[in-house]
Amino acid sequence: MDISAEAPPKVSVRNLTKRFGALTALDAVSIDFEPGTFHALLGENGAGKSTLVKCLMGTYRADGGELEIGGTSQQINNPKQAQHLGLGMVYQHFTLVPSMSVAENLVLGEEDLSAVIDWKTHRLKLQAFLDTMPFRLDLDRPVSSLSAGEKQKLEILKQLHLGSRFLILDEPTSVLTPEEADQILGLMRQLTEEGRVSVVLISHKLREVEAYADEVSVLRHGRLVGQGHVRDLSKADMVRMMVGQDQVADQGKRVTYADPEVALSVKGLTVENDKGLPAVSDIGLDVKTGEIVGIAGVSGNGQTELVEALAGQRIETAGEITVRGKPYHKTRKEMDDLQIKLLPEDPLNNGCVRGMSVADNLSLRSFDKPPNAVGGVWLNRPAMRAAGEALIERFKIKTQGPDAPIETLSGGNVQRTVLARELSEDAKVLIVQNPCFGLDLKAVADIRGRIVEARNKGAAVLLISEDLDEIFELSDRIVVMSEGSLVFETSRAEADLHEIGRHMASHGA
């Protein structure tokens, strides 16, 4: 199928409104998506981006307003109908069948697919289709053997093969290296410049928006609050539209330590995954006082197992860990004595007790100490509640109160709760993994500011993150983890985004 045979349609939403009970998720939003443009859709979590595109794709039915495609009013009731009208969506998580080949995944979803497939004819059609594309894949390769970047290309090829001329990309680069991200977005930009498709990009990475988008629309609290050509907007302009006039917190200046000591040292550490296979292979790393060391890497390269080993949740098969020169055996008493603090990935499930209150979760490190306990046994509930209230105010935790169950809080406020618990006293070693994943700009700025504050107070910070922007913003030194090994190291001052991306993509690059 030659996608140049039909130009992409103009898509317009007029006063689109969607309610969920008392919540108005979209409030009379009107946007024109011009044919052959690369349009970025921005907004914080809960701003209405997902609701808008789900209304476009027929997953949700709007309560008011109108959708026009090619100048004709349309009512889309399901994604299949959207596909008929040339609308397609590439979701944040892969929807491919790993055990099937590239060719088999491409033909899945074809409306006229017969029970017995004439593969000779299909392969000729698929090859002709790939000849019109700026990127191609081996039709016989199983999807399970593809890299993350190749899988994302296949997701896009699948939509184009099904006839999509208006393509929504939902956080398409979240699992890609910078080089893969630039390649894919560059190719999509090429298709829009050739007038073959229109692209709507949902992304929190403003670098990508500035580099590839023509126009931007910004949603906040369900309303359209800003639009414009990207060439006329600065990054600060876009942030201001996303968060309002309130200033995003500044991290402030960084303290420099003249002769820092090694606070956390890992030597020859080897850790197995749940299947008994090596996940971390003989790594060595030192983190000094007043330093943030960022570990960059594509998800699944041993980062989680490393954090679990440091937290005492997984037993290493070899190697040693020392804290300020002392062997570290990861007991609760040692963590307390050595002032080791931890913000794990997915803290609601890995750093909290879901059914307990905010105050109880804030006291998990101190429930058996005065004044929270009498004689180390009897809990002093009023003291725990008072301490919880103080931390809620100090760390700006949004909650109905100290007695509210922790699981009722938003993701950002769960993060703040765990940080409040871990940083209520000074930390000598702070280990954090993906601390801002999925959070809005204000929460991100606040949490990153707390991490820098801990560093400035003398903590040795080990930051494990899949967000390279976060790694570059926070780290003093950057290392790359690939296939369970640390394969590259650089200072932040000398770091090159694409060099780091190449090491992330392949071991020993």
C-alpha positions in Angstrom: 0.0 0.0 0.0 1.5 3.3 -1.1 0.6 5.9 1.5 1.4 8.7 -0.9 -1.8 7.7 -2.8 -4.0 9.7 -0.4 -3.3 12.9 1.4 -3.9 13.1 5.1 -7.2 14.8 6.1 -7.6 18.0 8.1 -8.8 16.9 11.6 -10.6 19.4 13.8 -12.3 19.3 17.2 -14.8 21.9 18.0 -15.8 22.6 21.7 -15.1 19.0 22.6 -16.3 18.2 26.1 -16.0 15.0 28.1 -17.2 14.4 31.7 -16.6 11.6 34.1 -19.3 12.1 36.8 -18.6 15.5 38.4 -15.2 15.7 36.8 -14.9 17.7 33.5 -11.9 16.1 31.8 -12.3 18.1 28.6 -13.9 21.5 28.7 -14.9 22.9 25.3 -11.6 22.2 23.6 -11.1 23.3 20.0 -8.0 22.4 17.9 -7.3 22.3 14.2 -4.7 19.6 13.1 -3.7 20.8 9.6 -2.8 18.2 6.9 0.8 17.2 6.8 1.9 18.9 10.0 3.7 17.6 13.1 1.6 18.8 16.0 2.7 18.4 19.6 0.1 18.0 22.4 1.4 19.1 25.8 0.1 19.2 29.3 0.8 17.8 32.7 -0.8 14.5 34.1 -4.5 14.9 34.2 -4.5 17.8 31.8 -6.8 16.0 29.3 -4.4 14.8 26.6 -5.3 11.1 26.8 -9.0 11.9 27.1 -8.8 14.1 23.9 -7.0 11.4 21.8 -9.3 8.7 23.1 -12.3 10.7 22.0 -10.6 11.1 18.6 -10.0 7.3 18.4 -13.5 6.4 19.5 -12.4 4.8 22.8 -14.4 7.5 24.6 -17.6 9.2 23.3 -17.6 12.9 23.9 -20.5 14.5 25.8 -20.5 17.6 23.7 -18.8 19.2 20.7 -18.0 18.1 17.2 -15.3 16.2 15.3 -14.6 17.0 11.7 -12.5 15.0 9.4 -11.8 16.4 5.9 -14.4 19.1 6.6 -17.2 16.5 7.3 -18.7 16.1 10.7 -18.1 12.6 12.1 -19.2 10.6 15.1 -16.6 7.9 16.0 -17.9 5.2 18.2 -14.9 2.8 18.2 -11.2 2.5 17.1 -12.2 0.4 14.1 -14.3 3.2 12.8 -11.5 5.6 13.4 -9.2 3.4 11.4 -11.7 3.4 8.5 -11.4 7.3 8.6 -7.6 7.2 8.4 -6.9 7.8 12.1 -4.4 5.6 13.9 -2.6 5.5 17.2 0.8 4.2 18.4 0.5 3.6 22.1 3.1 4.1 24.8 3.4 0.3 25.4 4.1 -2.1 22.5 1.0 -4.0 21.2 3.0 -6.5 19.0 2.9 -10.3 19.2 6.5 -11.3 20.2 6.2 -14.8 18.9 5.2 -13.7 15.4 7.3 -12.4 12.6 7.4 -8.8 11.3 5.2 -9.8 8.3 2.7 -11.6 10.5 2.3 -8.5 12.8 1.9 -6.3 9.8 -1.0 -8.2 8.4 -2.8 -8.5 11.8 -5.7 -6.2 11.8 -6.4 -6.3 8.1 -10.1 -6.3 7.7 -10.3 -8.7 4.8 -7.8 -11.2 6.2 -8.8 -14.7 5.2 -8.6 -17.8 7.3 -6.0 -19.2 4.9 -3.4 -16.6 4.0 -1.8 -16.5 0.6 1.7 -15.5 1.9 3.3 -15.3 -1.5 0.8 -12.5 -2.5 1.0 -10.9 0.9 4.8 -10.7 0.9 4.8 -9.0 -2.5 2.4 -6.4 -1.2 4.3 -5.9 2.0 7.6 -5.5 0.2 6.0 -3.0 -2.2 4.7 -1.1 0.9 8.1 -1.1 2.6 9.6 0.3 -0.6 7.6 3.5 0.0 8.8 3.8 3.6 11.9 5.7 4.8 12.6 2.8 7.1 12.3 -0.9 6.7 12.6 -4.2 8.6 13.3 -7.8 7.7 9.8 -9.4 7.2 11.0 -12.7 8.5 12.5 -11.6 11.8 10.5 -12.6 14.9 9.4 -9.6 16.9 11.1 -11.0 20.0 14.5 -10.4 18.4 13.9 -6.8 17.6 15.4 -3.9 19.6 13.0 -1.4 21.3 13.7 1.1 18.4 12.8 -1.5 15.8 9.6 -2.5 17.6 8.6 1.2 17.6 9.3 1.4 13.9 7.1 -1.7 13.4 4.3 -0.2 15.4 4.4 2.8 13.1 4.7 0.7 10.0 1.7 -1.4 11.1 -0.5 1.7 11.4 0.6 3.1 8.0 0.0 -0.3 6.4 -3.5 -0.3 7.8 -4.1 3.1 6.1 -3.6 5.6 8.8 -2.9 9.1 7.5 -3.4 10.9 10.8 -1.1 9.3 13.4 -1.1 9.9 17.1 2.2 9.0 18.9 1.7 8.6 22.6 5.1 9.1 24.4 6.8 7.1 21.5 10.4 7.5 22.8 10.0 6.5 26.4 11.9 3.3 26.0 14.3 4.4 23.3 17.9 5.7 23.3 18.4 9.3 22.2 19.7 8.1 18.8 16.7 5.8 18.3 14.3 8.6 19.3 15.9 11.1 16.9 15.9 8.6 14.1 12.2 7.7 14.5 11.0 11.2 15.0 13.2 12.4 12.2 11.6 9.9 9.8 8.1 10.9 10.9 9.0 14.5 10.4 10.1 13.5 6.9 6.8 11.9 6.1 4.9 15.0 7.3 7.1 17.3 5.1 6.3 15.1 2.2 2.6 15.6 2.9 2.0 11.8 3.4 0.8 11.8 7.0 -0.1 14.2 9.8 1.4 13.5 13.2 0.2 14.3 16.7 2.9 13.8 19.3 2.2 13.5 23.0 5.4 13.9 24.9 6.9 15.4 28.1 10.3 15.8 26.4 10.4 19.4 25.3 13.7 18.8 23.5 11.8 16.6 21.1 9.0 19.1 20.7 11.4 21.9 19.9 13.3 19.7 17.4 10.5 18.1 15.4 7.1 19.8 15.9 5.6 22.5 13.7 2.8 23.5 16.1 1.9 23.0 19.7 -1.3 22.9 21.7 -1.3 22.9 25.5 -4.0 21.6 27.8 -4.3 22.4 31.5 -7.1 21.1 33.7 -9.1 20.0 30.7 -9.0 23.3 28.9 -7.0 24.6 25.9 -4.7 27.2 27.4 -2.2 27.9 24.7 -1.3 27.3 21.1 1.3 28.5 18.6 4.1 27.7 16.2 7.0 26.0 17.9 9.5 28.4 16.2 7.8 31.3 18.1 7.9 29.7 21.5 10.7 29.1 24.0 10.9 26.2 26.3 10.0 28.6 29.2 6.9 29.7 27.2 5.7 26.1 26.9 6.4 25.3 30.6 4.5 28.4 31.6 1.5 27.4 29.6 1.6 23.9 31.1 1.8 24.9 34.8 0.3 28.4 34.8 2.0 31.5 36.1 3.3 29.7 39.2 7.1 29.4 39.0 8.5 25.9 38.9 10.9 25.4 41.8 14.6 26.2 41.2 17.2 23.6 42.4 19.5 26.4 43.4 23.3 26.4 43.4 25.4 23.3 44.1 27.8 23.0 46.9 31.4 22.0 45.9 33.3 19.6 48.2 37.1 20.1 48.1 38.1 16.6 49.4 35.1 14.3 49.3 35.3 10.8 50.8 33.9 7.7 49.2 30.6 7.1 50.9 29.2 4.1 48.9 31.5 1.6 47.3 30.5 -1.5 45.2 33.2 -4.0 44.2 32.7 -7.0 41.9 29.0 -7.1 42.5 27.1 -9.9 40.7 23.4 -10.4 41.0 20.9 -12.8 39.4 17.4 -12.1 38.3 14.3 -14.1 39.2 15.1 -16.8 36.6 18.6 -17.4 38.1 20.4 -15.7 35.2 23.0 -13.0 35.6 21.4 -9.5 35.7 24.3 -7.6 37.2 27.8 -8.7 36.2 30.9 -7.9 38.3 30.3 -4.2 38.6 32.4 -1.7 40.5 31.4 1.8 41.5 32.2 4.5 44.0 29.9 7.4 45.0 31.5 10.3 47.0 30.1 12.7 49.6 28.2 15.5 48.0 28.0 13.8 44.6 25.2 12.6 42.4 26.2 9.6 40.2 23.6 8.9 37.5 23.2 5.5 36.0 21.7 5.7 32.6 20.4 2.7 30.7 17.5 1.3 28.7 15.0 -0.5 31.0 15.8 -4.2 31.7 19.6 -4.0 31.8 20.0 -4.8 35.5 19.1 -1.5 37.1 16.3 -2.9 39.2 18.3 -5.9 40.4 21.1 -3.5 41.4 18.8 -1.4 43.4 17.2 -4.4 45.1 20.7 -5.7 46.0 21.6 -2.4 47.6 18.3 -2.3 49.4 18.6 -5.8 50.8 15.7 -7.1 48.7 17.9 -9.4 46.6 21.0 -11.4 47.6 24.1 -10.9 45.5 26.0 -14.0 44.3 29.4 -12.2 44.5 31.0 -9.0 45.4 31.0 -6.6 48.4 29.3 -3.3 49.4 30.9 -0.9 51.8 29.5 2.3 53.3 32.1 4.8 54.5 34.6 2.0 54.6 32.5 -0.4 56.6 31.0 -3.7 55.2 27.3 -3.2 54.6 25.0 -6.2 55.2 21.8 -4.3 54.6 20.1 -4.8 57.9 17.5 -2.2 59.1 19.8 -1.3 62.0 22.8 -0.7 59.6 20.6 1.4 57.3 19.7 3.5 60.3 23.2 3.8 61.8 24.8 4.5 58.4 22.0 6.9 57.4 21.2 5.1 54.2 18.0 6.2 52.6 16.1 4.7 49.6 13.4 5.9 47.1 12.6 2.8 45.1 10.9 2.5 41.7 7.1 2.2 42.2 7.2 3.3 45.9 3.5 2.6 46.5 4.1 -1.1 46.0 7.8 -1.2 47.0 8.2 1.4 49.7 4.9 1.7 51.4 2.2 -0.4 53.0 -0.9 0.4 50.9 -3.6 -0.1 53.5 -1.8 2.0 56.1 -2.3 5.7 56.7 0.0 8.5 55.5 1.2 9.0 59.1 1.9 5.3 59.6 3.9 5.2 56.4 5.8 8.2 57.4 6.8 6.5 60.6 8.0 3.2 59.2 11.6 4.2 60.0 10.9 5.6 63.4 7.8 3.8 64.9 10.0 2.0 67.5 11.9 5.1 68.6 10.9 7.9 71.0 8.6 9.7 70.9 6.7 7.4 68.6 7.2 4.4 70.9 7.5 3.9 74.7 10.1 1.3 75.7 10.5 0.4 72.1 7.2 -1.5 72.2 4.1 0.6 72.9 3.2 2.9 70.0 2.4 6.5 70.8 -0.2 7.2 68.3 -0.7 10.9 69.0 3.1 11.5 68.6 3.1 9.6 65.3 0.2 11.6 64.0 1.8 14.9 65.1 5.1 13.9 63.4 3.1 13.0 60.3 1.3 16.3 60.2 4.6 18.2 60.5 6.2 16.2 57.5 3.0 16.6 55.4 3.4 20.4 55.8 7.1 20.5 55.4 7.1 18.4 52.2 3.9 19.8 50.8 2.1 16.4 50.6 -1.4 16.8 49.3 -3.6 14.5 51.3 -6.9 14.6 53.1 -5.0 14.3 56.3 -2.5 12.1 58.2 -5.1 9.4 58.6 -5.8 9.0 54.9 -4.7 5.7 53.4 -1.5 6.1 51.4 -3.1 4.4 48.4 -5.5 7.4 48.0 -2.7 9.8 47.1 -1.6 10.7 43.6 1.7 9.3 42.3 3.6 12.5 43.0 2.3 12.7 46.5 3.3 9.1 47.2 6.8 10.0 46.0 6.8 13.1 48.3 5.6 10.9 51.2 8.5 8.4 50.8 11.0 11.2 50.3 9.7 12.9 53.5 10.2 9.7 55.4 13.6 9.1 54.0 14.9 12.7 54.2 13.2 13.7 57.5 16.7 13.2 58.9 20.0 13.9 57.1 21.1 11.1 54.7 24.7 10.0 54.1 23.7 7.8 51.2 20.6 8.2 49.1 19.6 5.7 46.5 16.8 6.7 44.1 15.4 4.9 41.1 13.2 6.6 38.5 12.1 9.1 41.1 9.9 11.3 38.8 8.5 8.7 36.4 5.0 9.8 35.3 4.9 12.9 37.4 3.9 16.5 36.4 6.4 19.3 36.1 5.8 20.8 39.6 6.2 17.4 41.3 9.3 16.7 39.2 10.9 20.0 40.1 10.1 19.6 43.8 11.4 16.1 44.0 14.6 16.8 42.0 15.1 19.9 44.2 14.9 17.6 47.3 17.5 15.3 45.8 19.9 18.2 45.1 19.3 19.5 48.6 20.4 16.1 50.0 23.5 16.2 47.9 24.3 19.7 49.0 24.0 18.6 52.6 26.7 15.9 52.0 24.7 12.9 50.8 26.2 10.5 48.3 23.4 10.1 45.8 23.1 7.1 43.4 20.5 8.0 40.8 19.2 5.2 38.5 17.0 6.6 35.8 15.7 5.8 32.4 15.1 9.5 31.7 18.2 10.9 30.2 17.0 14.5 30.7 16.8 13.7 34.4 20.3 12.1 34.4 21.8 15.2 32.6 20.0 17.6 34.9 20.9 16.1 38.2 24.2 14.1 37.8 27.7 15.3 38.6 29.0 12.1 37.0 27.3 9.7 34.6 27.8 6.0 34.0 26.0 3.8 31.5 24.6 0.4 32.4 24.1 -2.1 29.5 23.5 -5.9 29.8 24.3 -5.8 33.5 27.6 -4.1 33.2 28.8 -0.5 33.6 30.2 0.2 30.1 31.0 3.9 30.0 31.6 6.8 32.4 31.9 10.5 32.0 31.7 13.7 33.9 28.5 15.7 33.4 30.5 18.6 32.0 32.0 16.4 29.2 28.9 14.3 28.6 27.6 13.9 25.1 23.9 12.8 24.7 24.4 10.7 21.6 27.6 9.1 22.8 25.8 8.0 25.9 22.9 6.8 23.8 25.3 4.6 21.7 26.6 2.9 24.8 23.1 2.4 26.1 22.2 0.7 22.8 25.0 -1.9 22.7 27.4 -3.4 25.1 31.0 -2.1 24.6 30.0 0.3 21.9 
